[in-house]
């Protein structure tokens, strides 16, 4: 973990040696291929009663990669994937990256007008769907590839499915978040940004022998953590049955039946299940909660009635590759009003910046600026907003380094731990997803019968 100290002018800053301790120039397909060589016959993927070894998953991925290349997919192209979590979804994600392309996940439940906006902005080379999916109007014309096409592709010739020549600084995935003007923002994240956490010595990173239950929507960047941190470390990824995640008894059954050791839950799902069954997580090696603020009372209940071996509060905007800081919760005082977001993960820097642009002293609130190898490449097709939010690192020694201005208000305690104290704008979190209230208002005002609109959040309960 990074050290915390005083900057030369006496202001609190945290630094990490971003070049040390992990394969900084590696790319995700390369690490997957290495893992296949290490553990070809270990179970990589589980869905219900079905099992796939690393060797079997790799063969499916090779066929899918060859199919995408035959459709003209090349390095740097965007490939949109409109699939539910499933075995074809996992192989498609791996194949997109092996082809050197950029993975764009889209939830199949996305409203058609938003789907049209995403496709128009991203201009994907193709859209991968289930065979029965029909692309609705007004989505722009785009080549459609089905999972049946990928499965029926001819086995590739020797070398035809080798991972494309990809650099660690190339874009690996594109995630759309809510935008204040009504237009979603596409965040381009590099291979290096995710590799820095995939290879980190962190309790939430699965190890060989671990079994992780996937819970995140494909459109949420945490799904990239679930897929890649699990498979690239020789662990087993378990895909749940539809509906299992929302029902406490069904989730408990899944955790038992599949011998789950590692789990990520959005703060909303954590609160729902923990309030019903605070002992639910007692068999886990690690539970990481994130996506929103976590209720101290709910955390205390879990710690008292059956805590996992390690309970982690994880924090991180999409613009800094999934996880930026984390806090291992061992105990929480009765008078605690919040759960800290902790300290920086590997290859990450963090500064608390005052409104005047200087560094805040310990105990002072300020905006959190994040740096290091996780910083995204920027917003797709939006140089103005990219320049506003991604700025030069004037606090460090590397003139080329950039920082992401999160818009989150934090303070750093004397022990170096960060606390989250709200937002500087009108962004809110709902079920783990960022929502700009201005985007909702803009959509409402687009209706011919609506002249003005105001949107707020009612209720302040957990989740």
N, C-alpha and C positions, 0 to 999 in steps of 0.2 A: 504494500500500500504506500501511497506517496507520503512524504513528510510534510509537516506544516511548520511554518516559521514566519519570521518578519522580513518583509521586503526592506531594501536598503533605507527607504525613507520612513520606516516604522509602521507600515500598514500591513495588515494580514493578507497573506497570499499562500496558496498551496501549489507545489510544483511536483512534477513526476518526470523522470527521464524517459521520454516517449520512445527513444530508440533502443532501449535495453529490455531484455528478458522475454522476448517473443519473436516468432518468425515474421518480421515486419514486412518483408517483401513477398510473402506467400499469398496465394489467392485461394478462394474457397474450394473450387473444383480440385485443385492440386491436393489440398488437405483431405478431401473426401477420398480421392484415389489412394492416397497413402494409408488411410484407415482401412480401406478395402483390402489392401495387401497385408496389413497386420492381422485383421480378424475376419477373413472371408466367410467363415462358417458361423460366426456369432449372429444372433438375431438382432436385426437393425430396426425392424418395423413390425408393429402388431396392430391389427384391426379385428376386433372380435376374436374369433377362434383361428384366424389366419396369421401366419408368420412369414416374414421375408428375411433372409439372411443378407449380409452386406454384399455377398457375391450376386445374389438374385436381384437385389435392388440396383446394383451397378450394371447388370446386364440390361435391365429395363431402361435405365438411364441412358445407356449407350444407344439403344434403338431409338429412343425419343430424341436424343441429340442428333443422330443421323437424319431423322425425319425433319427436324427444324432446319438443319443445314440445307436439305433438299428443297425446302420452301424458301430458301434465300436468306435465312437469318445469319447475320454476320456480327462481328465484334462491334459493340456499341449500339446495336439496334435495341429498341425496347420491345419486349414481348409481354403482352398483357395476359394474365391468367385469371379466368373467371370460373373458379372451381371451389366446391366445398372441401374441407379437410378430408383427405382420402389418400389411398396409395397412389392413384394417378396424379394427384396434386403434388405429392412429395417428389415423384420422379420427374414431373414437369419442371418444378423449381430447380432441381439439380441439373436437368438437361439445358434449361435456359442459360444458366451460368456456364456450363461446360461449352456451350456454343459461343461464349464470349459476349452474350447479350445481357441486357438489363431486365431484371425481373420486376414486373408491375403487378402486384396482387390487387384484385378487385373482388369484393364480397358479392356473391351471386344475388344477394338481397338488395343491392344498390339500386335506388330508384332510377328509372330509365333516363331522366333528364340529367341527373348527376353522372350516370354512366356515359352519356353523350359528351358531357363536358370533359371528363377524364380522357376519353379516347381522342377527342379533338385536340386537347392540349398535348398529350403524350405522343400522338402519331405513331402508335405501335406498328411494327412490321406485321404482326399477326395477333390474333386473339384466340387463346386456347380455351375451349369450353368442353362440357359434357356433350355427347352425341345428340341428346334431345334438346339442347339449348338453342333457341332462336334469338338472334340479335334483334332487339326491338327498335322501332323508330323512336326518336330521331337520331340514333347513334350513327355517326359517319361510317361510310363503307370501309370495311377492314377485312383482310383475309382471315378466314376462320379455319382453325385447325382443331379437330376434336381429339379427345383422349383415345378414341378408337383408332384414329390415324396414327397416333404415336405407338400404340400397342402393336399394330399390324405392320409397322415399318420393318423392312428387311434387315436382318442382322448386318451391321456395318462391316465393310472391308477392314482389314487390318490397318489401324491408324486413322480410319475415317471418323472415329468418334473421340479421338484424343482431345482433351481440353484445349480450347483455342488459346493462342498466345495472348494472355491478358496480364495487365499490370496491376499491382496492388492499389494504385491510385485510380484505376478505372472504376466507373460506377458499377455497383453490383445489383442494387435494387432502388426502386422509385416508389415512395410512399406519399400518398396524398393526405394532407391534413386540412382542417377547416381554415377558410380565409375570411378576413374581416369585410371584404368588399363583395362577398357572395361568390367569389371564384376560388375553388380549392387550390392549395399550394402543393406543388409536387416537389418533394425533397429527394435529392439524389445523394445516395450514400455509397461510399467506396467499399471495396473488398477489405482494405486495411482497417477501416473503422470497425467492422464486425470481427475480423480476425483478432484484433486486440483483446476482445472479451472472450471469444471462443477458446483462446489459448491461455487465458488468465488463471492464476491460482486463486479461485474465488469459490466460496461454498455453494453458490447457485449454479456453477458450471458443472454439468454431469461428468461422472467418471466412468471408466469401464465397470460394468456390472450394475450401474444405475438404470432406472427405468423412469422416464419422464412422461407424464400424461399431458398431451397438448390441449390447451384451453383457450388460446387466443384466436380471435378472428384472423383469417389470412390477411385482411386489410390493415391489421395492427402490426407495427414493427416487431412486437414481442414474438410474433410467430416465427420470425427469422432467428431469434434467439433459440426458440424451442427446437426448430429443425436442425440448425447448424451446430449449436453448442452440444446437442445430443449426438448426432451422427458423426461429427468430426472428432469426437472424443471416445468413440467406441461404445457408447451407451445405447439403450433401446428406446425408441420413440413409440409411444402408445397413442393411437388415435381413438378418441371416445366415440361412443354411439350417440346419435342425435338425441338431445334432451337430457343426457346424463349429467351435464354440468349444472343445470338449473335446479335439479332435485337433490336435496341433501342425502336422502337414502340411496339414490342411484349413484351419486358421486362416491359415497362411502363404499358401496359395493364394488365400484370400479377400482378404487384404491386398494381394496383387499384382493380382489380377483387377479389383478395385474401386478400385485406386489410393487406398487409405485413407491419410489424413493425420493423423487424430486418433482416439485410442482410450482408453477407460477399461477397466481390468481389476481385478477383485478381487485382493487380495493372493494368495489361493490359486491362482487361474488364472495369475497372473503368475509365481509360483514354479514351477508345473508346466511352463509353456512355456519360461521362461527357463533352467531347468536343462537342458532338452532341446536348446534352440536359442537361446543367448544373443544371436545375431545377428538374431533374428526381427524386432526392432523398428527396425532401422537406417534404414528408409525413411520413418518417421513424422516429422511435424513435432512432434507432442506425444503423449506417453504419460503418462496419469495413473493411478496405482495407489492403491487405498484399500480401505476396508472392514475392515482388520485391520492388525496390525503387519507390517512388511516386513523381510525378511531382509537385513542389510547385505551378506552374502556374495553373495547373488543379485544385488543391485544392482551390486556391484563387477564381477561377471561381465558384466553387460549393458553397463556403461560401458566395459569393456575390449574387448568383442567386437563392438560395433556399436550404440552408443547412438542413440536418437532425437535429433532436434535439441534437444528439451526433455523431461526426465524429471521428473515431478512426483509427490511423495508427498502425497496429499490426505487430509484428516481432517475429519470432521463428523458429529455425531449427527443423526438425523432431526429432532429437536426444534430444530435451527437451520438448517433448509432446505438440506440436501444437503452443502454445503461450507462449512466454517468457517475452516480454516487450510490452508496449503499450503506445501510446501518444494520448490524447484527444486534437484535434485541434480546438481551439476556434477562433483563428485568426492567420494570417501568414504575417509577414512584407513583404513589396514589394521587399526588397533586400535579402530575405531569399533564400539561394541556395539549401536547402534541407528541408525535413520534418523529424523532430526527430523521433526516434523509442521509446523514452520515458523512463519509469521506470519499474521496475520489477513487474510482476503480483504476486498474492498470492503464498506463499511457494516457492519462487524463489530467488536465489542469483546471483549476477553478479559481475565480476571483470574485470577491464581493465589491461592487463598484458603487460609489456614492453618486448622487445626482449631478455633482459637479465634475465627475469623471475621475476623481481620485479613488484610491483604494480605501475601503472602510477598515477601521480598526476592529479588533475582536470585540464582539458584543454589539456592534453597530449594524443596522439594517442597510441593505443595498441591493442592486440588481445582480443576479448571478450571471457571470460570463464564463463560458466553458471553452476549453481548448484542448489540444493534444491530437492524437491520431484518429479520434472518433468524429471530429468535426466534419459535417457533410460538405459535399462539393458545392452546394447552393440550391436555389430554387429553379426548377426547370422553366425556361422561357421568361424569367422575371429578373433581369439584371438589377433593376432599381431596388426591389425588395431584398435581393441578395446583398447588395452593397450596404443596405441599412442594417441588416441583422448579422452579417458576417464581416467582421472588422479586423484590421491589423492588430496583432498582439503587441501593444506598446509597453506592456509590463515585463515581457520576457526578453531573452537575448537573441531570438531568431527573428530577423526582419521579415522572413517569408511566412511565419506562422500566423494563423488566423484564430479569432475567437468568435463564438456564437453568443449573441446577446439573447438570453432566454426570456426576458420579460418577467421572470419570477423574482419575488422579493424574498431574500434570505438573510440570515445572520450567521456568522461563524462564532461558535463558543470559544472560550479560552483553551479548551482541549482540542480544538481543530475541527470539531463536529459541526456540520451545517444543519440549520433548521429552516424549514419552509414557512413563510409568513404571508403567502398570497400572491396575487398577480398585479401587474402595473396597468393592465388593460381589461377589456371585457371578456376575455377568454375564460371559459369554464370547462370542467371535466364532467362528462356524463358516461357512466359505465366504462371508464378508462379512456374514452375518446375525447380529444380536444374539440371543442365547439366554440366557434366565434359567434357571439350573439349577433354581430353585424351581418354575418352571412345569412342567418335565419331571417333577419329583418329584410335583407335585400331580396331573398327569394319570395317572401310574402308580398313585398311591394311590387314585384314583377307581375302580379296578378292584376288584370285590368280593373277589378272592383275594389282594390285596396289602394288607398291614398297614402296612409301612414301606418307604420307598425312599430311596436316596441316589444322587446322580448326580455324576459327575466327568468330567473330560476327561483321556484318556490320551494321552501323547505331547505333545511340545512342538516338533515340527518345523515348518518353515514351512508355512503354509496349513492 
